[in-house]
Amino acid sequence: MSTDINNSNKKFEEALNLLNEAAREKKHEIQSILGNKYSHIREVIQESASDRMADFNRLKKQAQVVIEQGSEKTKEAVADLDKKVHQNPWPYIGGAAVGALLLGYLLGSSKRQ
């Protein structure tokens, strides 16, 4: 049994030596193949990254436009509400009082239980 293991180890070592010799002989060829593959991968990654950056910049600009439009609409709504409250304040005062009363009732009833 130990001779079988020794024979297997020797065959394995011989195979490794053959592979090492072949690798030494083809070193430059292997390096150029690997270099070409890695450069291709690098190019693909760089292209993808630049495409994603362009998409990000486009979305960022769109978000800024939407935020500006939302800000303008909010300012218009607040100005309109301010005008209405100044023209007729009593419904808004009554609404605020009813809202505060309901909120107080809900908060107070949760403490009783």
TORPA-4810 file (N, C-alpha, C, O; in nm, 3 decimals):
<nodes>
NODE_1_0.081_-0.118_0.000_0.000_0.000_0.000_0.087_0.126_0.000_0.059_0.221_-0.073_M
NODE_2_0.193_0.125_0.083_0.281_0.242_0.088_0.356_0.259_-0.043_0.389_0.371_-0.081_S
NODE_3_0.384_0.150_-0.114_0.450_0.163_-0.245_0.356_0.225_-0.346_0.399_0.300_-0.433_T
NODE_4_0.227_0.196_-0.335_0.129_0.260_-0.425_0.124_0.410_-0.400_0.117_0.489_-0.494_D
NODE_5_0.128_0.448_-0.273_0.125_0.590_-0.238_0.253_0.657_-0.286_0.248_0.768_-0.339_I
NODE_6_0.368_0.591_-0.268_0.494_0.647_-0.315_0.494_0.662_-0.466_0.539_0.764_-0.518_N
NODE_7_0.444_0.562_-0.537_0.437_0.568_-0.683_0.345_0.681_-0.727_0.374_0.753_-0.823_N
NODE_8_0.233_0.697_-0.657_0.139_0.805_-0.690_0.204_0.940_-0.665_0.188_1.032_-0.746_S
NODE_9_0.277_0.954_-0.555_0.344_1.080_-0.524_0.449_1.111_-0.629_0.462_1.227_-0.671_N
NODE_10_0.526_1.010_-0.673_0.629_1.031_-0.775_0.566_1.073_-0.907_0.617_1.163_-0.974_K
NODE_11_0.456_1.010_-0.944_0.388_1.045_-1.067_0.333_1.187_-1.059_0.338_1.263_-1.156_K
NODE_12_0.280_1.222_-0.944_0.227_1.356_-0.923_0.338_1.460_-0.935_0.320_1.563_-0.999_F
NODE_13_0.453_1.433_-0.872_0.568_1.524_-0.879_0.618_1.536_-1.022_0.652_1.645_-1.065_E
NODE_14_0.623_1.424_-1.097_0.667_1.429_-1.235_0.572_1.514_-1.319_0.615_1.591_-1.404_E
NODE_15_0.442_1.499_-1.294_0.343_1.578_-1.367_0.359_1.726_-1.336_0.349_1.810_-1.425_A
NODE_16_0.385_1.758_-1.210_0.406_1.898_-1.172_0.533_1.953_-1.237_0.534_2.067_-1.284_L
NODE_17_0.637_1.873_-1.241_0.760_1.918_-1.305_0.738_1.943_-1.454_0.788_2.042_-1.508_N
NODE_18_0.665_1.855_-1.520_0.634_1.876_-1.662_0.554_2.004_-1.683_0.580_2.079_-1.777_L
NODE_19_0.457_2.028_-1.596_0.378_2.152_-1.606_0.465_2.275_-1.583_0.448_2.376_-1.652_L
NODE_20_0.555_2.269_-1.486_0.645_2.381_-1.460_0.735_2.409_-1.579_0.756_2.525_-1.616_N
NODE_21_0.789_2.304_-1.641_0.875_2.322_-1.757_0.797_2.383_-1.873_0.845_2.474_-1.941_E
NODE_22_0.677_2.334_-1.895_0.593_2.388_-2.002_0.559_2.534_-1.975_0.557_2.616_-2.067_A
NODE_23_0.532_2.567_-1.849_0.500_2.705_-1.813_0.620_2.795_-1.835_0.604_2.908_-1.881_A
NODE_24_0.740_2.747_-1.802_0.861_2.828_-1.823_0.882_2.854_-1.972_0.917_2.965_-2.012_R
NODE_25_0.859_2.751_-2.054_0.878_2.765_-2.198_0.775_2.860_-2.259_0.807_2.934_-2.352_E
NODE_26_0.656_2.858_-2.209_0.547_2.939_-2.264_0.516_3.061_-2.178_0.406_3.116_-2.186_K
NODE_27_0.610_3.103_-2.097_0.588_3.212_-2.000_0.537_3.338_-2.069_0.437_3.395_-2.027_K
NODE_28_0.605_3.381_-2.173_0.567_3.506_-2.240_0.430_3.493_-2.307_0.351_3.587_-2.308_H
NODE_29_0.405_3.376_-2.364_0.276_3.354_-2.429_0.164_3.358_-2.326_0.059_3.418_-2.350_E
NODE_30_0.185_3.294_-2.214_0.084_3.293_-2.107_0.062_3.434_-2.053_-0.052_3.474_-2.029_I
NODE_31_0.171_3.509_-2.034_0.157_3.646_-1.983_0.080_3.734_-2.080_-0.003_3.814_-2.038_Q
NODE_32_0.106_3.719_-2.210_0.034_3.802_-2.307_-0.114_3.764_-2.313_-0.200_3.851_-2.325_S
NODE_33_-0.144_3.634_-2.304_-0.285_3.590_-2.304_-0.357_3.646_-2.182_-0.467_3.702_-2.194_I
NODE_34_-0.295_3.631_-2.065_-0.358_3.682_-1.943_-0.368_3.834_-1.946_-0.468_3.891_-1.903_L
NODE_35_-0.264_3.899_-1.996_-0.266_4.046_-2.005_-0.377_4.094_-2.095_-0.444_4.192_-2.064_G
NODE_36_-0.397_4.026_-2.208_-0.504_4.064_-2.301_-0.641_4.043_-2.238_-0.731_4.127_-2.252_N
NODE_37_-0.657_3.932_-2.169_-0.786_3.906_-2.105_-0.815_4.009_-1.997_-0.926_4.060_-1.987_K
NODE_38_-0.714_4.038_-1.915_-0.736_4.134_-1.807_-0.755_4.274_-1.861_-0.833_4.351_-1.804_Y
NODE_39_-0.687_4.310_-1.968_-0.706_4.444_-2.024_-0.848_4.455_-2.080_-0.911_4.560_-2.068_S
NODE_40_-0.898_4.349_-2.140_-1.035_4.350_-2.191_-1.134_4.366_-2.075_-1.228_4.444_-2.084_H
NODE_41_-1.111_4.293_-1.969_-1.198_4.304_-1.851_-1.191_4.444_-1.794_-1.293_4.502_-1.757_I
NODE_42_-1.071_4.499_-1.787_-1.053_4.635_-1.735_-1.129_4.736_-1.822_-1.194_4.826_-1.770_R
NODE_43_-1.121_4.719_-1.955_-1.192_4.810_-2.045_-1.343_4.800_-2.026_-1.412_4.902_-2.024_E
NODE_44_-1.392_4.679_-2.012_-1.536_4.659_-1.992_-1.580_4.724_-1.861_-1.684_4.789_-1.857_V
NODE_45_-1.502_4.708_-1.757_-1.537_4.768_-1.628_-1.534_4.920_-1.636_-1.622_4.987_-1.583_I
NODE_46_-1.432_4.974_-1.703_-1.424_5.119_-1.717_-1.540_5.174_-1.798_-1.596_5.278_-1.764_Q
NODE_47_-1.577_5.105_-1.907_-1.691_5.149_-1.987_-1.819_5.144_-1.905_-1.900_5.236_-1.910_E
NODE_48_-1.835_5.037_-1.831_-1.954_5.023_-1.749_-1.959_5.132_-1.642_-2.065_5.190_-1.616_S
NODE_49_-1.845_5.158_-1.581_-1.840_5.261_-1.477_-1.871_5.398_-1.536_-1.943_5.477_-1.475_A
NODE_50_-1.819_5.428_-1.655_-1.846_5.558_-1.715_-1.993_5.569_-1.755_-2.053_5.676_-1.744_S
NODE_51_-2.053_5.456_-1.804_-2.195_5.458_-1.836_-2.278_5.481_-1.711_-2.374_5.559_-1.713_D
NODE_52_-2.243_5.415_-1.602_-2.317_5.432_-1.476_-2.302_5.575_-1.422_-2.396_5.631_-1.366_R
NODE_53_-2.184_5.632_-1.439_-2.162_5.768_-1.392_-2.246_5.866_-1.475_-2.303_5.961_-1.421_M
NODE_54_-2.255_5.842_-1.605_-2.339_5.926_-1.691_-2.485_5.913_-1.650_-2.556_6.013_-1.643_A
NODE_55_-2.531_5.791_-1.623_-2.668_5.770_-1.577_-2.692_5.841_-1.444_-2.796_5.904_-1.424_D
NODE_56_-2.595_5.830_-1.354_-2.608_5.895_-1.223_-2.617_6.046_-1.239_-2.702_6.110_-1.176_F
NODE_57_-2.532_6.103_-1.323_-2.535_6.249_-1.344_-2.668_6.293_-1.406_-2.722_6.397_-1.368_N
NODE_58_-2.720_6.213_-1.500_-2.847_6.245_-1.562_-2.959_6.242_-1.458_-3.043_6.331_-1.453_R
NODE_59_-2.960_6.138_-1.375_-3.062_6.128_-1.271_-3.048_6.239_-1.167_-3.148_6.289_-1.115_L
NODE_60_-2.925_6.276_-1.137_-2.902_6.384_-1.042_-2.960_6.515_-1.093_-3.022_6.590_-1.018_K
NODE_61_-2.939_6.542_-1.223_-2.994_6.665_-1.282_-3.146_6.662_-1.281_-3.210_6.763_-1.253_K
NODE_62_-3.204_6.545_-1.313_-3.349_6.533_-1.311_-3.404_6.554_-1.170_-3.507_6.618_-1.152_Q
NODE_63_-3.335_6.499_-1.071_-3.379_6.516_-0.932_-3.373_6.662_-0.892_-3.461_6.711_-0.822_A
NODE_64_-3.269_6.732_-0.935_-3.258_6.873_-0.902_-3.372_6.953_-0.963_-3.427_7.043_-0.899_Q
NODE_65_-3.408_6.919_-1.088_-3.519_6.988_-1.154_-3.649_6.962_-1.080_-3.728_7.054_-1.058_V
NODE_66_-3.672_6.836_-1.042_-3.795_6.801_-0.971_-3.800_6.871_-0.835_-3.906_6.919_-0.794_V
NODE_67_-3.687_6.877_-0.766_-3.683_6.945_-0.637_-3.713_7.094_-0.652_-3.786_7.152_-0.573_I
NODE_68_-3.655_7.154_-0.756_-3.680_7.297_-0.779_-3.827_7.321_-0.811_-3.888_7.415_-0.760_E
NODE_69_-3.885_7.234_-0.895_-4.027_7.249_-0.929_-4.114_7.229_-0.805_-4.210_7.303_-0.783_Q
NODE_70_-4.081_7.129_-0.724_-4.155_7.105_-0.601_-4.145_7.221_-0.504_-4.242_7.257_-0.437_G
NODE_71_-4.027_7.278_-0.497_-4.006_7.392_-0.409_-4.089_7.511_-0.454_-4.149_7.581_-0.372_S
NODE_72_-4.093_7.534_-0.585_-4.174_7.644_-0.638_-4.322_7.621_-0.611_-4.393_7.713_-0.570_E
NODE_73_-4.369_7.498_-0.634_-4.510_7.467_-0.610_-4.545_7.480_-0.463_-4.654_7.527_-0.428_K
NODE_74_-4.453_7.439_-0.376_-4.477_7.450_-0.232_-4.486_7.597_-0.191_-4.573_7.634_-0.112_T
NODE_75_-4.397_7.678_-0.244_-4.400_7.822_-0.212_-4.531_7.884_-0.259_-4.589_7.967_-0.190_K
NODE_76_-4.577_7.844_-0.379_-4.703_7.897_-0.430_-4.820_7.853_-0.342_-4.909_7.932_-0.312_E
NODE_77_-4.820_7.727_-0.299_-4.929_7.676_-0.215_-4.930_7.746_-0.080_-5.036_7.779_-0.027_A
NODE_78_-4.811_7.770_-0.023_-4.803_7.838_0.107_-4.851_7.982_0.093_-4.923_8.032_0.180_V
NODE_79_-4.812_8.048_-0.015_-4.856_8.187_-0.036_-5.008_8.192_-0.055_-5.074_8.282_-0.002_A
NODE_80_-5.063_8.097_-0.128_-5.208_8.091_-0.149_-5.281_8.066_-0.017_-5.382_8.131_0.012_D
NODE_81_-5.231_7.971_0.063_-5.291_7.942_0.193_-5.283_8.064_0.285_-5.378_8.094_0.357_L
NODE_82_-5.172_8.133_0.282_-5.155_8.252_0.365_-5.259_8.358_0.328_-5.316_8.423_0.415_D
NODE_83_-5.282_8.375_0.198_-5.383_8.472_0.153_-5.521_8.432_0.205_-5.595_8.516_0.258_K
NODE_84_-5.555_8.304_0.189_-5.687_8.257_0.231_-5.706_8.272_0.381_-5.814_8.311_0.426_K
NODE_85_-5.602_8.241_0.459_-5.612_8.252_0.605_-5.630_8.399_0.645_-5.707_8.430_0.736_V
NODE_86_-5.559_8.489_0.577_-5.574_8.630_0.611_-5.712_8.684_0.570_-5.764_8.774_0.635_H
NODE_87_-5.770_8.631_0.464_-5.902_8.677_0.420_-6.013_8.627_0.513_-6.106_8.702_0.544_Q
NODE_88_-6.003_8.501_0.557_-6.107_8.443_0.641_-6.041_8.348_0.742_-6.032_8.228_0.714_N
NODE_89_-5.995_8.398_0.858_-5.917_8.316_0.950_-5.999_8.219_1.036_-5.945_8.119_1.084_P
NODE_90_-6.130_8.246_1.058_-6.206_8.168_1.155_-6.221_8.020_1.121_-6.214_7.938_1.212_W
NODE_91_-6.242_7.981_0.997_-6.250_7.836_0.970_-6.117_7.764_1.001_-6.118_7.650_1.046_P
NODE_92_-6.007_7.830_0.977_-5.877_7.768_1.004_-5.850_7.759_1.154_-5.793_7.661_1.202_Y
NODE_93_-5.891_7.861_1.228_-5.878_7.858_1.374_-5.965_7.747_1.431_-5.921_7.672_1.519_I
NODE_94_-6.088_7.735_1.381_-6.178_7.629_1.427_-6.124_7.491_1.392_-6.132_7.399_1.473_G
NODE_95_-6.069_7.475_1.272_-6.012_7.347_1.231_-5.894_7.308_1.318_-5.879_7.192_1.355_G
NODE_96_-5.810_7.405_1.350_-5.696_7.378_1.437_-5.743_7.338_1.577_-5.686_7.249_1.639_A
NODE_97_-5.849_7.405_1.627_-5.901_7.373_1.760_-5.960_7.232_1.763_-5.936_7.157_1.858_A
NODE_98_-6.035_7.196_1.660_-6.094_7.061_1.653_-5.983_6.956_1.643_-5.988_6.852_1.709_V
NODE_99_-5.884_6.984_1.562_-5.771_6.891_1.549_-5.699_6.872_1.680_-5.664_6.759_1.717_G
NODE_100_-5.675_6.982_1.753_-5.607_6.973_1.882_-5.693_6.897_1.983_-5.641_6.819_2.063_A
NODE_101_-5.824_6.919_1.980_-5.916_6.850_2.070_-5.914_6.698_2.043_-5.907_6.619_2.137_L
NODE_102_-5.920_6.658_1.916_-5.916_6.516_1.881_-5.782_6.453_1.921_-5.779_6.341_1.973_L
NODE_103_-5.675_6.523_1.896_-5.543_6.471_1.933_-5.532_6.455_2.084_-5.480_6.354_2.132_L
NODE_104_-5.580_6.554_2.159_-5.578_6.544_2.305_-5.663_6.429_2.355_-5.624_6.359_2.449_G
NODE_105_-5.779_6.409_2.293_-5.867_6.299_2.333_-5.799_6.164_2.307_-5.801_6.076_2.393_Y
NODE_106_-5.739_6.148_2.188_-5.673_6.021_2.154_-5.554_5.993_2.246_-5.535_5.880_2.291_L
NODE_107_-5.475_6.095_2.274_-5.360_6.075_2.362_-5.404_6.050_2.506_-5.342_5.971_2.577_L
NODE_108_-5.509_6.117_2.547_-5.557_6.099_2.684_-5.623_5.965_2.703_-5.610_5.904_2.810_G
NODE_109_-5.694_5.916_2.603_-5.762_5.788_2.618_-5.662_5.670_2.617_-5.689_5.565_2.675_S
NODE_110_-5.551_5.687_2.554_-5.452_5.577_2.553_-5.386_5.562_2.690_-5.337_5.454_2.722_S
NODE_111_-5.383_5.667_2.770_-5.323_5.658_2.904_-5.418_5.595_3.005_-5.372_5.539_3.105_K
NODE_112_-5.547_5.601_2.982_-5.645_5.545_3.075_-5.643_5.394_3.075_-5.675_5.332_3.177_R
NODE_113_-5.607_5.332_2.966_-5.614_5.187_2.956_-5.497_5.119_3.015_-5.489_4.997_3.013_Q
</nodes>
